[in-house]
Amino acid sequence: MQLKSFRARNFRSINDSGEIQVSRMTSLLGRNESGKSNLLKALHSLNPVEGFQALSPIKDFPRDRKLEDCTEHTPVLDSTWALSSLEKKELAKVFPRAAEVEIVTIRRGYGDKRYIGFENLPSLEVEEKWIKSKLRKILAAVETVLEESEDPHLTAIKTASADFESCVIETDDLKDWANTTKKAISDLEKAMVAAGKEFPEAIDDVLTDIQSQAEQVAGDEEAHKAGRIWVVSNMPKFIYLDEYPQLEGHQNLDEYNQRQEKNNLTDEDRYFAKLCKVAGMDPKNLQELAQDPETRNQLVNRASAVVTKEIRRLWSDRSLKVRFNLDGSFMDTLISDPTSVYDVEVNLNERSRGFQWFFAFYITFSADTDGDIAEDAILLLDEPGLYLHAKSQSDLLAHFWDDFENQIIYSTHSPFMVPTGQLDSIRTVNIGEKAGTTVTNDPSGDSRTLFPIQAALGYSLSQSLFVGPNNLVVEGITDYWILSSVSEYLVDQGKTGLSSKITMTPAGGAQKVSYMVALLSSEELNVVVLLDEEKDSKTTRDDLIKSKLINERNIVFVTEAFSGNIPGEADIEDLLDPKFYEELVRESYAKELEGKNMALNKNIPRIAKQVELALADIGVEFHKTRPTRLLLTKMSNDAKEVLTEETASQFEKLFEGINARFQKIEERGGTSLTPKTE
């Protein structure tokens, strides 16, 4: 059975949540104190793994309402469930009338009863046309028998036939119809036997059809009850978790085995048993092998490898190693980082709270979903991963999707627990003073409620827009505009532009290049940096190399585009004809320059810097974006006016150098950003 929807009412902060659609994975997203936990607890009460029981009005009925308004029938939870094809067949065996039912409903109030419904259940009825058709065939057969029979059997058959006819056509009270019809069929058959007569086989089949219908009607009430029992017994259990166990990193096998024999396990013992189950260890066997250390160590080493393999798959923060260490009766769970300079082993108890949480979650649910209580359960997780780093929260979300077949409903307010690839699984939780907690199946609510979605989508969008396998980081947006438009034109002309494999990413200034490179390198992407030739850019180059964020040979300066007389300083704009760039500025600033004289100082090496200072002298602030937008317009109208032969040649040389850098990265194996010894 799969949960399709639920609706909570009259429970704590919830007056009426509205119907909440549920998928394989459902995220309840809302700010603090919006009632997310109450929704999960209300749903959990429908079939908790701990056992179904009545609710407490004092504890659970909304506090702003009179207690006498709450009765055992006050509705708390309504739910709809879809049946699989196999479950439909199993239900039909105990409740034949429900053979075509695909959806069942289960609801509860404050009392200790649950109420089961079957959607589109055919009404209990006997079709009049069907009965009359069957009856005509039987009466015709009786007439034939009567013509062949002699007294005293003639009267008995006539009487039984008349009683049968009157019973079968009277269907107002179906329960009475079923009982009288079964008796009438039995009396008719007895009369026929007494007369030594038999109906033809076809007529026997007709009588059997009517009798089967009567028996189904007579037994429908019991079958309906059996169907309700079947639904309850096959409904998945709910496991609600808001606090997650911390596994103990130090265990005494001898004491554990003694408590196990006495069936007196503590909570810590039970969690240790789950760890042993996942790792494939038998504590009793390990203790018995105390005199055979070689075999015991082999078993423990295998267990260590099994858990390490899974932890490395799930925990991408660092490639950690798990080792179970045995010393007599004592076993320690040790964690280390083999990639660090010193591979120091630290007991699980001393690791970060986030890792302990993740480790406990993995062990607990790996054990419980493998033939144990959670195998077919619905998991209700309240703020999972609260102590995890943002990246590890994303790992946890992937773990939910990839490694569980269970339905999972979880609450969160973290952007990194928002499934941006499955936005249709998000339900937003809002709270109002009068309405209480309500849920919408489409994202809606105030800015606080929607902020995690906005943040998650913003992060996802930034990743998809600017990040590719091969990333060229440029200083500013105008560099991005000029390079992309010129490259596109050159490629159309059959000349050299940027490789189609390269994604350009503007950093927002030379000072921010280091941050962008750090972000990209953390994702192990190929990175080349294009810098202007000037003081700040050289400082950026030095910082990148000093921080070992990038190999020096993967830093390109604009001056590499020039041949012969290479300028001491240059921006991307200096690849254009300086007179043309000056015309762009005068045209884009025509209004501000009206009646004023913009005099450029040709002794300043960079054209953009000349313009900036000249405009500042007459009280006008310069923005590179204005002439660059005009440049793009002219490129689209007449690119040949923009790109002289010399300009095109310089851009081609720059693009050739950049493409060559990426080609060399690929030849060296790609992704590595730190310098290599050759």
WOSUL-V197787 format. One line per field, one symbol per residue. psi: psi as a letter, one per 20 degrees, with the letter a starting at -180 (. if undefined). Layout:
# WOSUL-V197787
psi=???
This chain:
# WOSUL-V197787
psi=ppphrrpqqlodjogohrpoqpahpppoprrqkijghhghhgghihmqhiqprqrohhhhpphjqphiipriippgpqqqqpqrhghgggghhhnhikhjphpqqprqbiakqqppqopkpqqorppghgghgggggghghgggghhiqqqihgggggghggggghghinjgohghggghgghhgghghghgghikqqqqhhhhhghhgggggghgghjhghhgghghgggghipqqpopphppqpppipqohghghghghjllqrghghhhhgghghikqohghhhhjhjmhggghgghgggghgggggghhhnigqnrppppppncippqopprniirgompppqhhjrqhggggggggggghhghimjahjgjrppooolqkhjqqghhghggghggghjpiqpppqqrjphijpnhimhijpppprpqhghbpqppipoqarhggighgggghgggghghgipahopoprgrhhggggggggggggghjjapaqqiipppophkqhhighgggggghhjlqppqppqqnrghhhggghggghikhqphijppqhiiiqqdnpqhqqrhhiirphhghhhgghghkgghipjqoooqoiiphpghhggghghhhjkpppphhghhghghghhhgnhhhgnrggghgggghghggghhghghghhjirhpiqqqp.
